[in-house]
């Protein structure tokens, strides 16, 4: 392992030198890639330092015990030896995980889209519940959320709502939320007290940079229309809303959140880039999932992933068989425990896959 860590240190020194070179700074794509690599390597270099310190403590303690001339020193050395031996397995596991090549998508911001599925008005209300759950979770992480486009439901909630999330390692955290979410409860619109099952679909797209996806302007039809959502006096009076249609693929992106036509157009292009990027990513995820037999990232965007059962106060994630009787806290944004369990399963799969390199 120390040989691999020494290679990491060597690369870290190289990258540290590269990111201050003028020709690298002027190349945006290369500079972004290298600064991200620098950040990842720095964390590993810190672990290398801890590993070397622990190794030195172990060797020093063994030498004192072997000498045996000072009983008091030997006793202290035994304690130091026990501490070092106890710390090694955890540290080695952390390093192994960090040495696995990271998914470059994980550090990206995301565009999320929540759409009401089966269940009529209740599905729209549930889509609204999910939106609030995610915004509260993002707030707890210190991430920013910004609505791009929405279509309100007739009895509350949303038929569709699209929003962006910006922060640190957003996609790596929220990617587990993509799929069909199901709710089982007595709807607000139900007079007989019967439990209904409704669903909403969550899409999580890594936000693509300009250099990730090149869009030929000739391939895009641009339509302007009046905003229909919240926005003050300018709503329905100016053609500020923008709809983009990517002619080769038929993908559509629109934004009516801003009063400025220019800003809406900019945001809509951001969404369109992310959708095109996501198409390619979906193919890759399907291939990876088939190869790894992954439980948590199947690549199937229509898969039912989670059920929220109000009668039992239960939330079940079907991918890993996790059930938590903590529905109220979860629907109020406390989803970290679910994400942690899904991350643990994915990391375990990655460790098994990469076991031959250690």
N, C-alpha and C positions, 0 to 999 in steps of 0.2 A: 504493500500500500504506500509506503514512503516513497518508492520510485515514482508512482503516479502523482503523488503530491509534489514531488520535486519538479516534475514536468509542468504541473500547474503553476508553480512559482516562476519557472522560467518563462512561461507564456504570459503571466501577469506582468513581469518586468518588460516584456516586449510590447504589450498593449499599452502599458503606462507611458512608454516612450512614443508610441505611434499616435496617441490621441492629442499630443501637443504639436504634431507636425502640421504646418500650414496647409499642405496639399490634402491631408485627411480632413481637416476642419472645413475646408471648402467643398468637400464631397459629402453632402448631407446624408445620403444613404449609408455610406461607409462609416461616417462619424457616429451615427445613431447605433449601428451594429456594434462598433467597438466600445462605445461607452456602456452599452448594456453588458457586453462581455466583461468589461472591466469591473462592473458592479458584481457580477456573478463570481468572477475569479477572486475578488477581494474577500468575499465571504469564505471561500475555500482556503485562501491563504491564512486567514485567521484560524480556521480549524487545523491547518497544518502546524501553526504555531502551538496550539493547544496539544496536538498529538506529539510534537517533539518534546514539549515540557513534560508531558506524562511519561514518555519513553525515558527521558533523562532521570526523572524521579525514580522510576522503576529500577534502572541500572544502578543508580546511586545507592538505593536502599539495599539491593542485592549485594553490592560490594561491601557495605558496612556490615551486613549480616554475615557474609563470608569471612570477613576479618575477625569479628567476634571479640575484639580486645576490650571494648567498652560496653558493659552491660546496659547502661542507660541509653547509649546511642543505638544499640541493637534493638532495644524496645521501641524507640522512636522510629527506627528504620522499618520495623515490622508493621507499624501503623501506617507509615508512608507507602509501604508495599501493598497493603490491603486496599488503601484508598486508590492507588494507581490501577490495581487489578480490577477494582469495582468500576472505575470510570472508563476503562478501555472499551468494553462491549458497546455501551451506549454511543460513545464518540465514534467508534468504527462504523456503527450502523448509520449515524448521521452523515459521515463522510461518504459512505457507499452511495447513499441516496443523492447526495450533492454531486457526486461524480457521474451519475447518469445524465446524459445530454438532456438539457431542458427543452421543452416544447417552446419554440420561439413565439408562439401565439400567446402564451400565458401572461406575458407582461403587458399585453395590449389592453386599451380601453374597449368598451363594448357598446353595441347598439342592441337593446332588448325590445322585443315586441311581444305583447300579451294580447291574445285574441280569444273572444268568447267562442266556445265550441257548442256541443249539444247542451240543451237545457234552457233555451230561450232567455227571458229576462234574468233568471237566476244565474245563468252562465255569465252574463254581463256584470252582475253584481259581484260574482266570484272573481272575475277578471280585475275588478276594482280592488277587491280585498288583496289579491296577489300583488298588484301595483303598490299598494300601501305597505305590504309586507317587505317588498324589495327596497322601497325608498327608505323605510325605517332601518333596515339592515345596512344599506349603503351609508346612511347618516352615522350609524354606530362605528363604521369603518373609517370615517372621515373622507368618504368619496362624495363626489358631486353628481347629482342627477339633473337632467335637463330634458323636458318633454319636447319631442320633435313633431309629433302628429297624434291626433286622437279623434275618435268617433264615440260619442257618449251613448250609453244604453237608454232605452225608453223609461226604465224604472230605476235608474242609477247605475253606477259603474261604467264600464266601457265595452263597446263592441270590439274596439281595437284601441290600443295605446302603444305608441312607440317612443322610446326615450333612450338617451345616451348616458353612460356611466363612465366617469373619469376618475382615475386614482392609481394606486400601486397594485400591480398584479391582479387586475380586475377580471380578465377573462379566465385566468387560471383558477379563480375562486368560483365565478358564477357559471362556468361552462356546465357544471353538473346540474343546473336548473333547467336545461333545455329538454322539452318533451311535453307530454300531456299530463296536466294536474287535474285531479278529480275531487269534487266535494260531495259529501253526503250529509244533508241537513234538511230541516223543515224550512222551506223558502219563506221570505217575507211576504210573498204574494200568495202563499198557500193558506186557505181558510180551514181545511179539514185536518191540519196537523200531521200530514203525511210527509215522510222523509223522501226527498227527491235526490237523484244523482245528476250532477251537472259537471261540465268540464271546461277547461281553458287550456290553450296551447301557449307555451312560452318558447320564444326563439332567443338565442344568445349569439350574436354575431361579433367576432373580433373586428374592431374598427380598423379598416385598412388605411394605410398611408398612401400618399400620392404615388410613391415609388413601388408600392406593393401591387397596384393595379393601374394599368394605363388605359384610359378610356378615350377613344377617338370621338371628338365632338360631333362628327358626322353621323355617328351611330346612335345619337341621343335626340329624341324629340322632346322639346320643352313646351309645356303648357302652363299658362298663368290663369289663376281663378281667384274668386273672392274667398277670404277665410270664413269658416263657419263656426269656429270654436271661440273660446274666451279670448279677448284681446282689446276690449274697450271700443271707442267710437269708430275706429278704422275698420272693424269687422263688417264684411258685406258691402263696403264702400270702395275699397281699392283692390286691385288685382295683385295682392302681395303674395298669395299662396302659390307654390310652385310644384308641378308634377313632372317628373322625368320618366321617360320610357326608353329603355335600352332595346333598340330594335332587334339586334341579333338574338337576344335571349328572351325578350318579352318581359324582363324584370321591370317593375315600377317602383319608384321612390318618390315620396312627396313630403313637403314640409309647409306648415302654415302657422308655426309657433311665433315667428317674429313679424313685426310690422313692416320690416324692410324686405323688399323683394330680393335684393342682393343676398341678404343673410339667409333667407329661406332657400335660395338656389344653392348657396354654399353648403348648407346642411343637407339638402337633398342629394347633392353629389357625394357627400360623405357617406350617406346611407346606401346609395347605389354602389359605390366602391366596395362597401362592406358586404353587400349581398352577392356581388360577383365573386369576391374573395371567399365568401362562405361556401359557394358552390364547389369551388376547388377543394376547400378544406373538408367538406362533407365526404367527398370521394376518398380523401386520404384517411379520414377517421374510420370509414367503413373497412378499408384495407387493413388498417392497424388493429381494429377490433376483431376482425376475422382471424388475423394472425395471432393475436394475443388472447383471443377468446375473452375479451374484456367484459366485466359485469357492469361497469359504470359509464362507459362511453361507446355505446354500440353503433353510433352513427345513424341510428334509426330515429328521425325527428318526430315520428308519429307514435312512438312507444309511450305507453302509460307508465309514468315513473313514480307518482306519489298520490296518496289518497288522504284527504282531510275529513275525518269523521267526527262531526260535532256532537252526536248523541253520546259517543263514548269518550269524547275529549282526546281522540287518538289521531296521530299522524303516522302513516306507514310509507316508507320508501321501498318500493317493490324490487328495485335492482339488487339490494343487499339484504332484504328481509328485516330492515330496521323499523321497530315500532316504538314510538315515544308517546306517553300519555301526558302531553304538555301542549295541547293544541293552542290555547289562548296566548301563551308566550310566543310560540312559533309564528302564529298568524300576525303577531305584533312585531315581527322582525327578528326574533331570536332563532335564526336558522343555522348559526355557526356550528352547533353540535352535529347537525345532519351533514353539513359540508365537510367537517372534520372526519367523520366516519367514511364518507365517500372518497376523500383524499387518501385516507389510510389504505383503503382497498386498492385504489389505483397505484399508490406507491409500492404496495406489496407485490402487485402484478409486475411493476417495472423492475423491482429488485430480483424477482424470480427470473425475468427475461434477461437481465444483465448479470446474473450470478456468475456466468463463465468468464467475465472480464476481471473478477477479483481473485 
